[in-house]
Amino acid sequence: MGLHLGLGKIWPIMTVEKELKKLKERVDWMGGQLRAIQTATSKDNSTPTDHEFMHKVVHWVRGNWGKVLSGLLALIVAGINFSQWHDAHVALEEQQQQWHDAHQTFEAEQRAWLKIHFEWPDFTNPESLTAVNVTFTNIGKATISRFDGKGLAQVLPLDVGPALTIKSLQGHGGYSNIISPGEPTTFYATFRQAPTTGEDLPISPQDMDDLRQGRKYMAAYGIVQYTDQFGPHWYRFCSYKAYSDSTKRMKVGACVNFNDIGEGSASLNW
């Protein structure tokens, strides 16, 4: 039905240019005639009086009434067609906006969405001291066909914020192929790796003591890029944790502001 109405509205657009072209030809012709009258009315290069000029114009109009009427009708038709074209243009824009809004609503309801959870190291469990476990759960309705995550954990002095750079994430992260709705996937934001073997290394004893005493805090940040049937999306994250009640104010403003989501491929300019 939308197509049928659209053609009915758009048909005047196809004729308005033709009518305007005809009108321009008649107006040009009438302008030429009036200029000829003015020239003929002038005597000895003197300026004609208004009475002389109007007398010639009236005489000319009487002799060319058919052409004048035709020009006026063309003007009326062109005005009607322009009005119809304007109405059709407005209706088309409204239809496009309605379609865009409906498409966005449908995608928001049907696409994949991620919920994040951090599992911080437990000092009583030596196996947990090499990374912060970052779990993403697909809470949307669409299946994720590809998931790439990169993250890094850091132990920082209270007056130092996390690095928050792409370069710092190299070699840290994980990959998943398919994540169905309701299904979680976990990757590890590691602290550091051995230069030669790439093995994940645990928090140093000194960092553990500084965390316990409130001299340092822990932060984890990174980025996830994932794809569903609606295309690519990205999720940028940063969180932090203090291990002591005596921990003073931490420099985490940039970390908080780092959290964001978006469509398409993630920007690497950060």
N, C-alpha and C positions, 0 to 999 in steps of 0.2 A: 504494500500500500504506500509505503514511504517513497518508493521509486516513482509510482504513478503520480502522486501529488507533486513530487519534485519536478517532473517533466512539465506538468501543467503550469507550475510557477515560473519555471526557467524559460518557457517558450517566448515570452516578451523580450527577454534578453537578446534573442536571436534576430529580432526584427527592429529593435530600437536603433541600432547603428544604421540600418538601411533607411529608416525614416528620417533620422537626423541628417544623413547625407543628402536626401532629397530636399529637406528644409534648407540646408545650407546653400544648395544650388539656387533655390528660389529667392532666398534673401539676398544672395550675391547679385542675382539678376535685377531684383527690385532696387537694390542700392545703386547699381549701374544706371538704371533708368532715371532715378532721382538726381543723380549727379549730372546726367545729360540735360535734364530739365533746368537745373540750376545754371549750367553753363550756357544753355540757350537763352535763359532769361536775362543774363548779364548783357549789358549794352556798352560797348566801348570800354570794356574792362572795368566798368563801374559795378559796384555792389548792388544786386537787385533788391527792391523793396520787398517787405514781407508780403504785401498784398499781391504783387506780381508773382512771387514764388508760389504762394498758396493757390492762386488762380490756376497756374500751370499744373500743380499737383492734383487738384480736384479734377481738372480736365483729363489728365492722364489716367487717374483712377477710374473715371467713368468709361474710358475707352478700353481699359484692361481689367474690368471687374472680375472676369472669370479667373484670370491669373492671380489676382489679389485674394479672391476667395479660396482658391486652391492653396495658396501659401498659408492663409490663416488656418485652414483645415489641417494642413501638414503640421503646423505648430501645435494644434490641439492634440493630434494623434501622437506626436512625439512626446508631449507632456504626459499623456495617459500612459504611454509605454514606459516612460522613465519612472513614473510612480509605481507601475506594476513591477518593473525591474528592481526598484528599491525595496518593495515589499518582499519580493522573492529572495533578494540578497539577505535581508534581515531574517527571514524564515530559515534560509539555509544555514546561517550562522547559529541560530538557535538550535537547529537539529544537530549540528556538529558538536555544540557544547553539551547537549543532552547525551549524545553518544559517548563523548569523552568522559563525562561524569559517571555514566552507567558502567563504562569499561573500567574506570578506576575503582568503583565500588565493588565490581565483580572480582577484580584482581586482588583487592585488599581482603576480600572474604575467602578466596580460594587459594591464595599463594602460600608459600612456606614462610614461617616466622620462627625466629630463634629466641630461646630463653637461656640465659647464661648462669652458671653456678661455679663458684671458686671453692676448691678444697685446699686449704693452706697447710703447710708442713706441720706435723706434730713432732715436737722435740723428743717425745718418748718413743717414736717409731723411726729408727734410722733409715728405713727404706723410703720414707716420705721426704727426706731432706734434700733431694736433688731437683725438685720441681714443684710448681704449683699446678695442681690438676684443674684444667679448665674444661667444663662439660657444657656442651650446647645441646638443647633438646628442641626438636622440631615440633613446635606447638601449632603449626598451621595445618592446612588441609592437603597441600601438594607435596609430592615426594621430591626430595633434594637429590639430584642426579650427580652432583659433584660438590665436594666440600674441601677447601684448602684453608688451613689455619696456621698462623704463625704467632708465637708469643714468647715473651721473655720475662723472667722474674729477677728482681734486684733487691739487695739489702742496702739501704741508703741512710746516710746521716739525716737528721731531722730537717736540716736547712737545704737539702738537695732534692730536687724532683727527679722522677724517672726520665730516661733518655728520650723515649717517645720518637724514635727514628726508625725508618725502614732498614737502614744499614745494620742497626743493632739486632735485628730479628733474623739475620741470615743464619741458617742452620738450625733454627729453633721452630718446632711446630709439628703439624701432622696432617694427614690426608685421609679422607673417606670417600668412597664411591657412591653409595646410596644410603640415604637416611629417610626412612618412611615416617609418616606422621606419628607423633607420639614417641618416636625413638630418639635416644640420646647418643652422642658421640663425644669422646674425650681425647684431648691431646695435652701435652705437657709443656708448660712454660718453664723451661729449665733456667737455672741460675748461671751456670758456666759449663764449658766443655773442655776436655783435655785437648791441647793444641795438636798433638800428633794422632791420637786415636779417635777423637771426637766423642769420647765417653763423657756422659753426664756426671759432673762432679757435685758433691754435696756442699751445703753451706759450711763455711769454715768454723772451727770452734770459737774464734774471736767474734765472728758475726753473730753466732748464737748467743754469746754472752752479752753483746751489745743490745740485741733484741730483748733479752730478758730484763736488762737493766734500764730499758727505755731510752737508750742513746741512739738507737736506729729503728727504722721501721721497714716493712716489706711491701713491695709493689709488684704488680703483674699487669702487663699490657700487651696488646697485639692487634691483629686484624684477621678477619675471616672473610673469605669470598666463597659464595655458594650459588648454585644455579638450580632453578626449577623450571617448570613448563612456561613460565612467564618471562624467563631470561635471568641474567645475572644480578645478584644483590651483594651488598657488603655490610659488615658489622665491625665497628672499631670499638675496642674496649680498654678500660684501665680501672684497676681497683687497688686497694691498699689495706694493710693490716698492721696494727700495733700489738705487740706481745706483752706489754706492761701497762698497768694502770697509771704508772708515773710518766708515761710518754708525753712529752710536751707537744706543742703545736707542730704539725708536720707540713712540709711544703708540697701540698697535693692539689692545689688549684688547677694546674695544667692537666693533671691526671683526670680530675672530674670533668673538665671541659673537653677532654679528648674523646669521650664516649659519643658515638654517633652511628647512624645507619644511613644507607643510601642505595640507589639503583645503579646498575651498570657496573663497569669495572672500577675498582677502588683506585682513588688517586694515590700516587706515590710521592706526592709533594708534601711530606711531613716528616 
